Amino acid sequence: MTPVEISSWQARVPRAFGPSPRGQVLRILGGLAFLTWLVGTLWWFEVSPQRMWNGLNGLLVITRLMIPPSPGEQWVEILQGLAESLAMAFLGTFIAALIALPLGFLGANNVVTNTLFRFSLRRVFDGFRGVDQLIWALAYVRAVGLGPLAGVLAIATADIAVLAKLYAEAIENAEKKQVEGIAAAGGSPTLLMRFGILPQVAPIMLGHALYFFESNTRSATILGVVGAGGIGLQIAERIRVRHWDEVAFIIILMVLMVAAIDWLSGKVRRKLIGAR
């Protein structure tokens, strides 16, 4: 290759492989638009260095008041509140998993072949999933009154649609060989689901339910703040009277309880699914 050809090739490389002028302009405009949006959002939320500094100082003061954690004089009520939150999470998750099981079969395309029915049911799932547990808790507190019953109903209502969607996806991904074998032996549709699909997806469904139980144990605390029972109400009362040492003690107990549930659920999953 001659020097003229080399210089000609080098002149063409930036145009062929480098960013074009239009692309550079678009990237610059995109960066400016992002910076404008970020500055506008901070201004809209009234975020300033002074306000951030005051917030960090207040957080530091609260952290100092939390040390050392103390159960206070009403530690029996704290334990009762934790037990109530745990019972709320278990009952709500159990009810949701029980109702979501048949709904999952109805939403699976390898079980229900009616496209319109399945599509409509999936959209109902999406609609229920768009409402948070806290909204359901506020609604049930108005409907059934204060107490853990509102929390159980809120957890169950919020989790039914999510678990049903997850169950439907697990059913759709089940192997077809078992189902085809039972169908070849003359099995009914009920037997196909009972012995062909359910044994494959049962460990997955149980794993989802255990994870939701662990997550709902934490969510039950927030539900208690709005009056749906559990330890959340006691946390809100102690924050209101600034007993931060007792708040820290409750938070530590909650972390230990969630860690214990995670450990137990992991052992159950390994027992049913098997170790890798």
TAJOLIN-V289675 format. One record per backbone hydrogen bond with DSSP energy under -0.5 kcal/mol. CO is the residue of the C=O (numbers start at 0). NH is the residue of the N-H. Records with the same first field share a line. If there is no record, write none. Layout:
# TAJOLIN-V289675
CO: NH ; NH
This chain:
# TAJOLIN-V289675
1: 5
2: 6
3: 7
4: 8
5: 9
6: 10
7: 11
8: 12
9: 13
10: 14
11: 15
12: 16 ; 17
13: 17
19: 23
20: 24
21: 25
22: 26
23: 27
24: 28
25: 29
26: 30
27: 31
28: 32
29: 33
30: 34
31: 35
32: 36
33: 37
34: 38
35: 39
36: 40
37: 41
38: 42
39: 43
40: 44
41: 46
42: 45
45: 47
47: 51
48: 52
49: 53
50: 54
51: 55
52: 56
53: 57
54: 58
55: 59
56: 60
57: 61
58: 62
59: 63
60: 64
61: 65
63: 66
65: 67
73: 77
74: 78
75: 79
76: 80
77: 81
78: 82
79: 83
80: 84 ; 230
81: 85
82: 86
83: 87
84: 88
85: 89
86: 90
87: 91
88: 92
89: 93
90: 94
91: 95
92: 96
93: 97
94: 98
95: 99
96: 100
97: 101
98: 102
99: 103
100: 104
101: 105
102: 106
104: 107
107: 110 ; 111
110: 112
112: 114
113: 117
114: 118
115: 119
116: 120
117: 121
118: 122
119: 123
120: 124
121: 125
122: 126
123: 127
124: 128
125: 129
127: 130
129: 131
131: 135
132: 136
133: 137
134: 138
135: 139
136: 140
137: 141
138: 142
139: 143 ; 144
140: 144
146: 149 ; 150
147: 151
148: 152
149: 153
150: 154
151: 155
152: 156
153: 157
154: 158
155: 159
156: 160
157: 161
158: 162
159: 163
160: 164
161: 165
162: 166
163: 167
164: 168
165: 169
166: 170
167: 171
168: 172
170: 173
175: 179
176: 180
177: 181
178: 182
179: 183
180: 184
181: 186
182: 185
187: 191
188: 192
189: 193
190: 194 ; 195
191: 195 ; 196
192: 197
196: 199 ; 200
197: 201
200: 204
201: 205
202: 206
203: 207
204: 208
205: 209
206: 210
207: 211
208: 212
209: 213
210: 214
211: 215
212: 216
213: 217
214: 218
215: 219
217: 220 ; 221
218: 222
219: 223
220: 224
221: 224 ; 225
222: 225 ; 227
223: 226
226: 146
229: 232
230: 234
231: 235
232: 236
233: 237
234: 238
235: 239
236: 240
237: 242
238: 241
241: 243
242: 246
243: 247
244: 69 ; 248
245: 249
246: 250
247: 251
248: 252
249: 253
250: 254
251: 255
252: 256
253: 257
254: 258
255: 259
256: 260
257: 261
258: 262
259: 263
260: 264
261: 265
262: 266
263: 267
264: 268
265: 269
266: 270
267: 271
268: 272 ; 273
269: 273
